[in-house]
Amino acid sequence: MGNISIDRSRFRLNCSGTILDLSARPAIMGIINLTPDSFFDGGTYGAETLQPDLDMALEAAMSMVRAGAEIIDIGGESTRPGSQPVSAAEEIRRIVPLASLLRRQSNVLISVDTYKAEVAEAALRAGVNIVNDISGLTFDDDMPEVCGRHRCGVVLMHTPTRPGSLEWSQNTDTGERDIVRHVLEFLGRSADIARNHGIESIVLDPGLGFGKSVEENFRLLGRLDELHSLGYPVLAGLSRKSFLGQAIRSFDHEAPPPSGRLNATISANTVALMNGADIIRVHDVDAAVHARSIILALRDSLDEVP
């Protein structure tokens, strides 16, 4: 259940005036991708047309809120392997209308999945609370200033390169690197950038599935709690990722497509929660809430032992 001693009372994050309280229990982040090409839910909300179906996307977001999600993460550009970048203007066109509608409908925390400062600025003005930056503030030099000025929360993720050139979860030779130390060093530098720009509400994400071998992803999952040594909450994004399918292929049978990885996702999220994850980012909120409930019941039972 996590071996590193941490003061979780410090895990109450002020995200543009709204508190994300991770001190008592982990949070669920539900994913809404307004993209035609995301690996699992691309095109679900009609993003390949001139205008995404906002009514459908809003209802999906509110359904996640009703199911127990504390955060809704809205994305307007796919970061799957080989994905094509889109302009900031196109990202804004996809994201901001839904963020505005959701903010009027609910007090739920909203995050924007972007590494572009221009997109973050527009989203924060529309009521978004958190910037979820896959680059850990390294792709756009203006991003730290924007986040610092808005006093929003930030999720700093490790990624080795830009999405278009990434290989996810491949059995490639990555040498003898210690992946946990490598990720810790990267995220430590990102956190320093954030703090130097007045950003105090920081969450760390090891970037599971981003430019790492299958073995490295599982090593990070097994040692997730070590990321707490930097002093910040930790997010795990495992939902339906390809390295889960490759693990199934290695030990059982044919690797399932993303649509067949729900059971593996539930298992992996449970492991992440047992290893100290403070946020899990998911497509399937109901399943994640149930997994969290089991972990919380286990924690409570252990706390009661004299």
C-alpha positions, 0 to 999 in steps of 0.5 A: 500500500505504498512504502514511502512515508509521505505527509498527505496533509500537504496533498490539498491542491489549490487549482485556480481557487478550487481545492483538489483534496488528495489527502484522504483518498485518491481521485478519479480523472475521467477522459473526454477526447474530442479527437478523431484519432485517439487510440480508444475513443477517437471520433466518439463525439463527432470530432472529425466533423466541422464541430464536435457534438457538444451535447453528447460530450457534455452528457458523457462528462456529466455521466462521469461526474455522477459516477464519481469522477472528481476531475474531467480531463478534456483533450483536443489533440491525440498523443498516440504513437504516430499521431499528427499534430493539430494547430492551437486554434483547432485545439481551442475550437474543440476544447473551449466550448465543452469546457465552458458548458461543463463549467456552467453545468458543474463545479467539477474540477476540469483539466485540459490535456495540452502542451501548448500555452495558447490552448492552456490560456484559452482553456483556463479563461473558460474555467479550467482548473488544471493543465495536464501537460504531457511534456512536463512544461518542456515543449512550450517555453510560455507554458510555465508563465501561463500556469503560474499566472492563473495559479492553476494545478499542473500535471507534469508527465514524463515523455522522451519526445514529441508524440509524432515520433513516440513508440509506445510500449514496444519491446525495443532495446532501451539499454541498461537505464534505470527507468525509475531514476530516469523518470524521477530526474526528469520530473524533478527538473519539471517540478523545479521549472513549475516552482520557479514560476510560482506554481505550487499545485503540482502532480507528477505522472510517470507517462506510462506507455509513452516511449517505454518498453513493456518491462519498463512500464511494469517496473514503473507501475510496481515502483510507483510509490517511489515518485512520492520521494519528490514530495508531490501527488502521483497520477497513473494513466493506464486506461486501455493502454497497449502495454497491458494488451502486450502483457496479456499476449505474453502470458495468455493469448492474442493481445486484445484491442483497446476495446477488450482491455477493460479487465486489464485496466481494472487490474492495473488501476488496482495495482496503481492504487495499492502502490500509492497512486493519488489520481487514476486517469480513466475512460471507465469511471464506474470501474475505477470508482469500484476499484478505489472503493476496494482499496479504501476498504482494505486501507480502513481494515488495516488501519483498524488493526491494533 
